[in-house]
Amino acid sequence: MNPRRPSRHLTLCTASLFLIGVSALPGQLADIPIKPGLWNTQVVAKIGLNDNDNEPIVSQACFTAGTTISGYLAAMTKSAPNVQCTMSNKVQTANQIAFDTTCTGPNATSKSHSDFQLADSEHFTGTSHSTVIGTSHDHPINMEMSKTFTAKFLSSNCGDVKPLTDQSPQK
């Protein structure tokens, strides 16, 4: 058992409230549309410079017509209550989008830079780098996190996978 896992999990959960921060930005970030259908996605997160855990988080996502890269990120990082995010330095071409976000909440602040490329209609990749400063459960946080994203189109039929826009909390 890896003794680092519980603290890594807590750190990832806390940081996920602030990292990327695009969940509050869809209106500000009209970007590259993604082909509708079932996609395989992988995210590798590294906390700090000495993190050697390169296990990707692999999942499948169903994108509907009109889904964009920012919509994908918003669905991955649900907005936390009382967190406000702003976007700046947006640069977009037909196949690439890069932007900075700053998010502030009651206990932490984050700054991120994200860069995504759409290689073709069936593949995209991206990176983000974030810094988070604040507190979690009365412990100080001062950390950096880097993420790499890869995604590949699988099928126009999503099967049993619900569209990202339909994944509201279960009651």
JOJO-V341142 format. One record per residue. N is the residue number from 0. SS is DSSP state (A for helix, B for strand, O for the rest). PSI is psi as a letter, one per 30 degrees, with the letter a starting at -180 (* if undefined). Layout:
BEGIN
((N & SS & PSI) (N & SS & PSI))
END
This chain:
BEGIN
((0 & O & k) (1 & O & j) (2 & O & f) (3 & A & f) (4 & A & e) (5 & A & e) (6 & A & e) (7 & A & e) (8 & A & e) (9 & A & e) (10 & A & e) (11 & A & e) (12 & A & e) (13 & A & e) (14 & A & e) (15 & A & f) (16 & O & f) (17 & O & f) (18 & O & k) (19 & O & e) (20 & O & g) (21 & A & f) (22 & A & f) (23 & A & g) (24 & O & g) (25 & O & e) (26 & O & f) (27 & O & f) (28 & O & i) (29 & O & k) (30 & O & a) (31 & O & j) (32 & B & k) (33 & O & k) (34 & O & k) (35 & O & k) (36 & B & a) (37 & B & k) (38 & B & k) (39 & B & k) (40 & B & k) (41 & B & k) (42 & B & k) (43 & B & k) (44 & B & k) (45 & B & k) (46 & B & j) (47 & O & l) (48 & O & f) (49 & O & g) (50 & O & j) (51 & O & g) (52 & O & j) (53 & O & g) (54 & O & k) (55 & O & l) (56 & B & j) (57 & B & k) (58 & B & l) (59 & B & k) (60 & B & k) (61 & B & j) (62 & B & k) (63 & O & l) (64 & O & k) (65 & O & f) (66 & O & k) (67 & B & l) (68 & A & e) (69 & A & e) (70 & A & e) (71 & A & e) (72 & A & e) (73 & A & e) (74 & A & e) (75 & A & e) (76 & O & i) (77 & O & k) (78 & O & k) (79 & O & l) (80 & O & k) (81 & O & g) (82 & O & k) (83 & B & k) (84 & B & k) (85 & B & l) (86 & B & k) (87 & B & l) (88 & B & h) (89 & B & k) (90 & B & k) (91 & B & k) (92 & O & a) (93 & O & e) (94 & O & g) (95 & B & k) (96 & B & k) (97 & B & k) (98 & B & l) (99 & B & k) (100 & B & k) (101 & B & k) (102 & B & k) (103 & B & k) (104 & O & a) (105 & O & f) (106 & O & f) (107 & B & l) (108 & B & k) (109 & B & l) (110 & B & k) (111 & B & l) (112 & B & k) (113 & B & k) (114 & B & k) (115 & B & k) (116 & B & k) (117 & B & j) (118 & B & e) (119 & B & a) (120 & O & f) (121 & O & g) (122 & B & k) (123 & B & l) (124 & B & l) (125 & B & l) (126 & B & l) (127 & B & k) (128 & B & k) (129 & B & l) (130 & B & k) (131 & B & k) (132 & B & k) (133 & B & b) (134 & B & l) (135 & B & k) (136 & O & h) (137 & O & g) (138 & B & k) (139 & B & k) (140 & B & k) (141 & B & j) (142 & B & l) (143 & B & k) (144 & B & k) (145 & B & k) (146 & B & k) (147 & B & k) (148 & B & k) (149 & B & k) (150 & B & k) (151 & B & k) (152 & B & k) (153 & B & e) (154 & B & l) (155 & O & f) (156 & O & k) (157 & O & f) (158 & O & b) (159 & O & f) (160 & O & k) (161 & O & k) (162 & B & k) (163 & A & e) (164 & A & f) (165 & A & g) (166 & O & i) (167 & O & l) (168 & O & k) (169 & O & k) (170 & O & *))
END
